[in-house]
Amino acid sequence: MIEVFIDIILLSFIAVTAVAILRMTNLFAIIMLFGIFSFLSASLFAVMDAVDVAFTEAAVGAGISTVLMLATIALTKTQKEKVSVSHRHWLPLSVVIVTGAVLVYGTLDLPAFGDPEAPAQTHVAPYYIDKAVEETGLPNMVTSVLASYRGFDTLGEVVVVFTAGVAVLLLLGGKHRISDTGTNEIEKNEHSLILRVVAKFLIPLIIVFALYVQFHGDFGPGGGFQAGVILSAAIILYTLVFGLDAAERVIPPSILRILASLGVLIYTGVGIVTILLGGNYLNYSVLGDSKVAGQHLGILLVELGVGIAVFAVLLVIFLTFAGRGRP
Amino acid sequence: MMDFIIGHYNYWVSIFLMMVGFYAVISRGNLVKKIIGMNVFQVSVFLLYISISTVEQGSAPIFTEGVELYSNPLPHVLILTAIVVGVATTALGLALVVRIKEAYGTIEEDEIHELDHTL
């Protein structure tokens, strides 16, 4: 009962935050509210037992997205949204109300929240819950479904992330004319001593935590996606405090580009190796002496590939955004 | 009646968020605000999926001795990858916004349309 209570309160907070995001016009405030919005939804995911998802949302939504949006408003030098009076608001409003009403009508037939007999719980899910531990030897079912049972999906998603990174590089990576004397927001700030000292303490801890999340993801919440995001957040923090040049000395962009492709290559390479060993693509059972050992090794390698790819792509994206403002 | 409301409250809030995001995308002219609206829409979809995966009295889908009832791991997998894909595509959208600003000098939709017409 207490979970339902927390659930309802968090949902109401999220709804209020969303309305505030819609109504405000100061872009900086909107982005900060969006960070809060993401963090609230991460808490809600944790309440609803989706620990891996909560983890990812907290790192991505409240961390990386917020930083990227801030970088965008710094680059576009836009502080406020222009409010136009001439806009006719009744048309979008009526479209939204009608669509919403139809969708709410559709939910009336849905099984109640938390119903163990709902169709979603009775088809493929019981198989994963019953067999995953036995077939892969890993306690975290999310990891075994992610990397093994639905390895194809995950491969596709890693490739999408990689492609988005390449596209951002193509759009913002090259040299460009600076129209006015755009000073780099990140370079300009001389941060205080306290911030630099605290960052120096925090960054190693964040990196160790990211490695823990990467390699303990088979047993507890975590995995390649989360670890990659947390690791890139550590370097982003470093960049924000010590400047872009210092960060590029730590990790040169050329190495990052190689790492991004390497991550995807590890993933696809594991698939090729399983074919050569006589199995199907991404069927890890053939990798080890026993089925379980093979699955375990395959999942570890694939998660490593995911971690490297996500880390490198997110960092390439951030450094490209930051480098765009460089004079 | 009360059970019905509690049992469907998650879905209704998801739909409400979806519509707030949708409204921001179609009614606001600022491109950054549109992308934030898209993100709100995206989170509403995550919320819907995770609500569907929840099982009452269930535990997180990590095997523990003595636990019988687990939440559905499949939606968790789908959404966890969708979040990371979401930030990558958001970054792509933001990169386009930066390029539009460099080309047009504004990120307001109506001003961009005016500039297009005067060309």
Interface residues (C-beta under 8 A of the other chain):
Chain A: V4 D7 I8 L11 S12 I14 A15 A18 V19 I21 L22 L27 I30 I31 F34 F37 S38 S41 L44 F45 M48 D49 A50 V51 D52 V53 T56 E57 V60 G61 I64 S65 L68 M69 A71 T72 I73 L75 T76 K77 T78 E81 K82 S84 H87 H89 P92 L93 V95 V96 I97 T99 G100 L103 V104 T107 L108 L110 A112 F113 G114 D115 P116 A118 A120 Q121 V124 A125 Y128 I129 A132 V133 P139 N140 M141 V142 V145 L146 R150 D153 T154 E157 V160 V161 A164 G165 A167 V168 L171 L172 H176 S179 F219 G220 P221 G223 F225 Q226 G228 V229 V310 V313 L314 I317 T320 F321 R324
Chain B: D3 F4 I6 G7 H8 Y9 N10 Y11 W12 V13 I15 F16 L17 M18 M19 V20 G21 F22 Y23 A24 I26 S27 R28 G29 N30 V32 K33 I35 I36 G37 N39 V40 V43 F46 L47 I50 S51 I52 S53 T54 V55 E56 G58 S59 A60 P61 I62 F63 T64 L69 Y70 S71 N72 P73 L74 P75 H76 V77 L78 I79 L80 T81 A82 I83 V84 V85 G86 V87 A88 T89 T90 A91 L92 L94 A95 L96 V97 V98 R99 K101 E102 G105 I107 E108 D110 E111
